[in-house]
Amino acid sequence: SEEDMKALFEDMFTDAEIRDFTIRWKLMNDLYQHVSQRTIASELKISLCRITRGSRMLKKSNGYVKRLLSERYKDHYQI
């Protein structure tokens, strides 16, 4: 459940690590939805290098994040 996941993250990670994870998740969602890298960099105040890494993750044909986002948005065309 969401509550269990929140409790797990609060136990395992520092506040800074949780913020980094949250930014990475937002980045992956935005990339998946075809938001431009420059827009993402501006909105999240992160480097294009960090975004490029996320982009590479989504290009993996068997990537878990890509499959998870495809299921979330119910658009299985991207996998």
ZIJO-V677732 format. One line per field, one symbol per residue. ss: DSSP state (A for helix, B for strand, O for the rest). psi: psi as a letter, one per 30 degrees, with the letter a starting at -180 (. if undefined). A space follows every 50 residues. Layout:
ss=???
psi=???
This chain:
ss=OAAAAAAAAAAAOOAAAAAAAAAAAAAAAAAAOOOOAAAAAAAAOOOAAA AAAAAAAAAOOOOAAAAAAAAAAOOAAAO
psi=leeeeeeeeeeflleeeeeeeeeeeeeeeeeeggkkeeeeeeefhllfee eeeeeeeffkfgkeeeeeeeeeghhgff.
